[in-house]
Amino acid sequence: AICIGPAASAQSYLQIERIVNAVKMTGAQAVHPGFGFLSENNDFAAALEAEDVVFIGPRSYAIEVMGDKIKSKETALAAGVNC
């Protein structure tokens, strides 16, 4: 176990840099973000991708696009998905 901060999630679990540092310290090759919080956080997924660590979930681009209703619809239409 790696301490990433106090119990309050805003001071630990939501501090992306702390999670990335823990990944580096342990040599982890992949991270499952759980549900909520970081699982839908484009910045977190991108930070892991930048470190060549697998984010178990959608790539940062997909999180970014699907988090924006207009952009997601445009992307789906461009891919030939009937909306």
C-alpha positions as CSV (number, residue, x, y, z in Angstrom):
1,A,0.0,0.0,0.0
2,I,1.1,3.5,-0.8
3,C,-0.1,6.5,1.2
4,I,-1.3,9.2,-1.2
5,G,-2.7,11.6,1.4
6,P,-5.3,12.0,4.1
7,A,-8.7,10.3,4.0
8,A,-10.4,13.2,2.3
9,S,-10.6,12.3,-1.4
10,A,-9.9,15.9,-2.5
11,Q,-6.6,15.7,-0.7
12,S,-5.6,12.2,-1.9
13,Y,-7.6,10.2,-4.4
14,L,-8.4,13.2,-6.6
15,Q,-4.8,14.4,-6.7
16,I,-3.7,12.9,-10.0
17,E,-0.1,13.7,-9.5
18,R,-0.1,11.6,-6.3
19,I,-1.7,8.7,-8.0
20,V,0.8,8.9,-10.9
21,N,3.7,9.0,-8.3
22,A,2.4,6.0,-6.6
23,V,2.2,4.2,-9.9
24,K,5.8,5.1,-10.6
25,M,6.9,4.0,-7.1
26,T,5.3,0.6,-7.4
27,G,6.1,0.0,-11.1
28,A,2.5,-0.7,-11.8
29,Q,1.7,-1.3,-15.5
30,A,-2.0,-0.5,-15.3
31,V,-4.5,1.3,-13.2
32,H,-8.2,0.6,-12.7
33,P,-9.8,3.9,-11.6
34,G,-12.8,2.4,-9.9
35,F,-16.2,3.9,-10.4
36,G,-16.9,7.6,-10.5
37,F,-14.3,10.3,-9.7
38,L,-11.3,9.4,-11.8
39,S,-13.0,6.8,-14.1
40,E,-14.4,9.6,-16.2
41,N,-11.5,12.1,-15.8
42,N,-9.8,12.8,-19.1
43,D,-6.8,14.4,-17.3
44,F,-6.2,11.2,-15.3
45,A,-6.4,8.9,-18.3
46,A,-4.0,11.3,-20.2
47,A,-1.6,11.4,-17.3
48,L,-1.3,7.7,-17.3
49,E,-1.0,7.5,-21.0
50,A,1.9,10.0,-20.8
51,E,3.6,7.6,-18.5
52,D,2.9,4.5,-20.7
53,V,0.7,3.1,-18.0
54,V,-2.5,1.4,-19.1
55,F,-5.7,3.1,-18.0
56,I,-8.3,0.3,-17.6
57,G,-11.1,2.0,-19.3
58,P,-11.6,4.2,-22.4
59,R,-8.7,6.2,-23.7
60,S,-8.5,9.9,-22.8
61,Y,-9.8,11.0,-26.2
62,A,-12.9,8.9,-25.8
63,I,-13.6,10.3,-22.3
64,E,-13.1,13.8,-23.6
65,V,-15.4,13.4,-26.6
66,M,-18.1,11.4,-24.8
67,G,-18.2,14.1,-22.0
68,D,-19.3,16.7,-24.5
69,K,-22.8,16.1,-26.0
70,I,-22.2,18.1,-29.2
71,K,-18.7,16.7,-29.8
72,S,-19.8,13.2,-29.1
73,K,-22.7,13.5,-31.6
74,E,-20.4,15.0,-34.3
75,T,-17.8,12.3,-33.7
76,A,-20.5,9.5,-34.0
77,L,-21.9,11.0,-37.2
78,A,-18.4,11.3,-38.7
79,A,-17.9,7.6,-37.9
80,G,-21.1,6.7,-39.7
81,V,-23.1,6.0,-36.5
82,N,-26.8,6.7,-37.0
83,C,-27.8,9.2,-34.3
